[in-house]
């Protein structure tokens, strides 16, 4: 189970290095991951095509909710037009072309789940920037 066919080479490389796991990409070339500030989450995701998501730990979700976002726990569905915000566990089994992950309060297992929800572009939110 160390082969990844779903995510871009860059996402697989990031996950492998960040979490210290052996995973090989059999995917395709994509863009390098980004480190973004909390302030730039909306603008980074708004410039992306397709479904978009902010994934965070359950205890910090309120920090990432914006008026214009679709909050999965409130609506119970994925929006095709808005930025979706959800916890790691709400994201399990879902995939998005672009994902911003707030991994500050996540375990390594949760980080793996969150990072690999991104099919093409991954950004990690750094609250200190």
Secondary structure, DSSP 8 states (H G I E B T S, - for coil): --EESSS-HHHHHHHHHHHT---EE-S------EEEEGGGHHHHHHTS-S-EEEEE-GGGGGGG--TTSEEHHHHSS--SSS-EEEEHHHHTT--EEEEEEE-TT--HHHHHHHHTTEEEEEEEEETT-
